[in-house]
Each structure stands twice: as C-alpha cells, then as structure tokens.
C-alpha cells in the first residue's frame, strides 16, 4: 500500500520499494540495495534454432525473449548443424592422410566434410585421395617383399610392389642401401621427389 512505512525505506512514496522487497523488472531499486533490476541478464539470438546463441547479437532483459537463449557459444548461427568449436585435421580428399596440425573447426556433434578427428599421417597431395600409398620393396623380384614404404606416387616405383607378400623376404640381397629412394630404410615413410 502506498505510504506504508518500512525501516530504512529508500522511497516512502512507493510500496514496491523497501529493504527486502522482491526486485522487479521495473527500472526501480525495489529492495533499496543501490542496484536497479538485478534480475536483468543477457540473452543471445538463436537464429538457426539449434539451442546455441550468437555472442555478437544479444539483448539485456529480465525475461527471456522468444528466439533467444541464455548461452553464447554458437560458432555459426546460420547453420543449425554447426554450433561448437572442436579440434580436427584438414583432410580434403578423404583418404585419412591430413595437412598440418589440428586446428579449431566450427562443428556439430560430427566434424564437417573435409575434416577428421585423427590422422594417418601427413598428406603429400590433399587433392588426390590415391596418394600417399604404401609400396613394398622387392628388389630381387621374387614376389616376397619387405616392409611397406609410403610414397607420394600413384604407381609403384621400380623395385617395389603394390601388395605385401604373405611372407617376409629374409633372403633378399637387398640391404639398407637397396632402399635407394632418398636413402631411406625399408619400412620408413618417404615421399617421392623430396
């Protein structure tokens, strides 16, 4: 009731304002604590309606407006399938071999096309899903191969086979010097021409 007295009342002409009163969203200091409308908070536009808001599009209000949410974590508010930042590798050709180190990707629960969560190794040509490829040394051409070597080549280099034999060639005259492609031991990764 207007004019009702309260100890420490900061506005004796308004019965909604007194110490201990419920703070209303009315642009007044209802509880006489020196602050106005403490119940106000920021709400964030959820344009794509995925439940995640845009930190760059916010309003302050006491009540959540329609189309707004309380979080501000959406990394793309125009795409409902992308709403959080995760780490992933670039894999444009989808062969499992990737470019560079992990980067931040705007994603949903699954990474978008062109990105993977783990890598099989560095890709020498991320526009060609056929390379790099494992080839198996068989310098004496007896059909038994040594361990696989990774090449950035669509065709097997001389002295190599495309498939691994069932048995390891322990009698090959090939020694360490046989792996003449860049002087790398059989079994190590090597890119042709590097």
C-alpha positions in Angstrom: 0.0 0.0 0.0 1.3 3.4 -0.9 2.8 5.2 2.1 3.4 2.0 4.1 6.5 2.6 6.3 9.5 0.2 6.4 12.6 0.7 8.4 15.3 2.1 6.1 12.8 2.7 3.3 14.5 4.4 0.4 11.3 5.6 -1.2 8.4 6.0 1.2 6.1 7.0 -1.7 6.2 3.7 -3.4 5.1 0.5 -1.7 7.1 -1.7 -4.1 10.3 -0.1 -2.8 11.6 -1.1 0.7 14.5 -3.1 2.1 14.0 -6.8 1.5 11.4 -6.3 -1.3 11.4 -8.6 -4.3 13.4 -7.0 -7.1 11.1 -6.4 -10.1 12.0 -5.6 -13.6 10.5 -2.1 -13.4 13.5 0.2 -13.6 13.4 0.7 -9.8 15.6 -0.2 -6.9 12.9 -2.3 -5.2 15.0 -3.7 -2.4 16.9 -0.5 -1.6 20.3 -2.1 -2.2 21.5 0.6 -4.6 21.0 -1.6 -7.7 18.2 -1.4 -10.3 16.7 -4.5 -11.9 19.4 -7.1 -10.8 17.3 -9.8 -12.4 18.2 -8.5 -15.8 20.6 -10.7 -17.8 21.9 -11.1 -21.3 20.1 -13.3 -23.8 21.6 -14.3 -27.2 19.8 -14.6 -30.5 19.5 -18.2 -31.7 18.8 -17.6 -35.4 19.2 -21.2 -36.6 17.3 -22.5 -33.6 19.9 -25.1 -32.6 19.8 -24.1 -28.9 23.1 -22.1 -29.1 23.2 -18.3 -29.2 25.3 -15.7 -31.1 27.6 -13.8 -28.7 27.5 -10.8 -31.2 23.7 -10.5 -31.1 22.5 -10.0 -27.5 19.9 -8.1 -25.5 19.6 -7.4 -21.8 16.2 -8.2 -20.2 14.6 -9.6 -17.1 12.6 -12.3 -19.1 14.0 -14.5 -21.9 12.5 -13.2 -25.2 11.3 -15.6 -27.8 14.1 -16.7 -30.2 16.8 -16.0 -27.7 18.8 -18.4 -25.4 21.0 -18.0 -22.3 24.2 -19.3 -23.8 26.5 -17.6 -26.3 28.6 -20.5 -27.7 27.3 -20.8 -31.3 30.2 -20.5 -33.8 27.8 -20.3 -36.8 24.3 -19.1 -36.0 23.2 -19.5 -39.7 23.8 -23.3 -39.7 22.0 -25.5 -37.2 24.5 -28.3 -37.7 27.4 -26.2 -36.5 27.4 -24.8 -33.0 30.7 -25.6 -31.2 34.4 -25.4 -31.7 36.3 -28.7 -31.8 39.8 -29.7 -32.9 40.3 -31.5 -36.2 42.7 -32.2 -39.1 42.2 -31.0 -42.7 41.6 -34.0 -45.0 40.1 -32.5 -48.2 40.4 -35.8 -50.3 39.1 -38.0 -47.5 41.9 -40.5 -47.6 42.8 -40.3 -43.9 46.1 -38.5 -44.5 45.9 -34.9 -43.4 47.5 -31.5 -43.8 49.3 -29.8 -40.9 48.4 -30.0 -37.2 45.0 -29.9 -35.6 43.0 -26.7 -35.9 39.8 -25.3 -34.5 36.8 -26.2 -36.6 33.2 -24.9 -36.2 31.3 -28.2 -35.9 28.4 -30.1 -34.6 28.4 -33.5 -33.0 30.3 -34.8 -36.0 33.1 -33.0 -37.9 32.0 -31.5 -41.3 33.2 -32.9 -44.6 36.9 -32.2 -45.2 37.9 -32.7 -41.6 38.8 -35.7 -39.4 39.5 -36.3 -35.7 42.6 -38.4 -36.2 45.3 -38.6 -38.8 47.1 -41.5 -40.6 50.0 -39.1 -41.3 50.9 -36.1 -43.5 49.3 -35.9 -46.9 51.6 -35.0 -49.8 48.7 -34.1 -52.0 45.4 -33.4 -50.3 43.5 -33.1 -53.6 44.3 -36.7 -54.6 42.9 -39.4 -52.5 45.1 -42.1 -54.2 48.3 -40.8 -52.6 50.3 -41.3 -50.5 50.3 -45.0 -50.9 52.3 -47.9 -49.4 54.5 -49.9 -51.7 56.6 -52.9 -50.7 60.3 -53.4 -51.7 61.0 -56.4 -53.9 64.4 -55.6 -55.5 65.1 -59.2 -56.5 61.6 -59.6 -58.0 61.0 -62.9 -56.3 57.5 -62.0 -55.1 58.5 -61.8 -51.4 58.5 -58.2 -50.1 60.0 -56.2 -47.3 58.1 -53.8 -45.1 56.0 -51.1 -46.6 57.2 -47.7 -47.6 54.9 -44.7 -48.1 55.3 -42.9 -51.4 53.6 -39.9 -52.9 53.1 -41.8 -56.2 50.1 -43.4 -57.9 52.3 -46.1 -59.5 54.8 -48.4 -57.8 58.4 -47.2 -58.1 60.9 -49.6 -59.7 61.8 -52.4 -57.3 58.5 -52.1 -55.4 55.2 -54.0 -55.4 51.7 -52.7 -54.8 50.8 -55.5 -52.4 52.6 -57.1 -49.4 53.5 -60.7 -49.7 52.4 -63.3 -47.2 56.0 -64.0 -46.2 58.7 -61.5 -45.4 61.7 -61.7 -47.8 64.5 -62.7 -45.4 66.8 -63.8 -48.3 66.7 -60.7 -50.4 70.1 -59.4 -51.5 68.6 -56.0 -50.8 70.3 -54.3 -47.8 69.8 -50.9 -46.4 71.5 -49.4 -49.5 68.8 -51.1 -51.6 66.2 -48.6 -50.4 67.7 -46.1 -52.8 64.6 -43.8 -52.8 66.1 -40.9 -50.8 68.3 -43.3 -48.9 65.6 -44.3 -46.5 65.4 -47.6 -44.8 62.6 -50.0 -45.9 59.6 -49.5 -43.6 60.1 -45.8 -43.2 57.8 -43.2 -44.7 59.2 -41.4 -47.7 57.8 -39.0 -50.3 59.0 -39.4 -53.9 60.9 -36.3 -55.0 61.6 -34.9 -51.6 
